[in-house]
Amino acid sequence: MSLETYAVVADLYLARGQEVNSSRPNFTGDVFADVPIPGVQDGGMAVIVAHPCTMRGSQARMRERILVAAVCEHDRIGREAWTKGYYDFMPFPELINGNFYVGRLDELGTALTVDLNTDKRIACLSEYGVNLLQQRLIWHFTRLAVETFRIQEAFAHTYEEADLLEEWTDTLSVTGVSRADAAAKFEEFIRADHGNGRTLQKDLQDVQRRSAVRVACRNEARRLSSGSA
């Protein structure tokens, strides 16, 4: 099997530049400016390659360091070339001002979380973009080709959780709640046991229950923002 590629540039990105919502939690595939990576670079761009679950500790607080890869400008590489080569790279076409960039999967390191401030975030990948990044990472480390739809099946509940946290933070931020505190409240809510060991976070893993989780999270966020807590 050859690796997959994008059909159009927009397939890769959820948001770029001014489109990026600062309320969205840091996530796999987020690209940042001015990130020192010890042993790799003193500054420059970087992309998060860590899984979201490895980035946070108790109460959804970010860990001190996060696994990232260096990002640099590169000569343009044709879309089809990615299926059979450039295995050390992740394509970021038209990332800034229409220019072509790549994530260097062979230049990894742990960056300080304080250097991954959302104010310096350049882009967030789409679900397909994150899946493509994961596919290339798996191939880079193992030479195992995993279809992106398989990665989507395994990752879907984390995408849903990130979307809900972004929406939750937007709702609470109008009352002056910080992003960190909003994330902590969200984590407490979705991890609370609501009977038989079930939590909303676990329910997100069941496609049949996701709509109910969305409703519950939206209702609780509105309750907190109204001062009914």
Secondary structure, DSSP 8 states (H G I E B T S, - for coil): ------SSGGGTEEEEGGG--TTS---TT-EESS--BTTTBSSSEEEE-S-HHHHB-GGG-B-SEEEEEEEEE-----GGGGGSS-TTEEEEEEEETTEEEEEEEEEEEEEEGGGS-GGGEEEEE-HHHHHHHHHHHHHHHH-----HHHHHHHHHHHHHHHHHHHHHHHHHHTTT--HHHHHHHHHHHHHS--STT--HHHHTTSGGGHHHHHHHHHHHHHHHHTT--
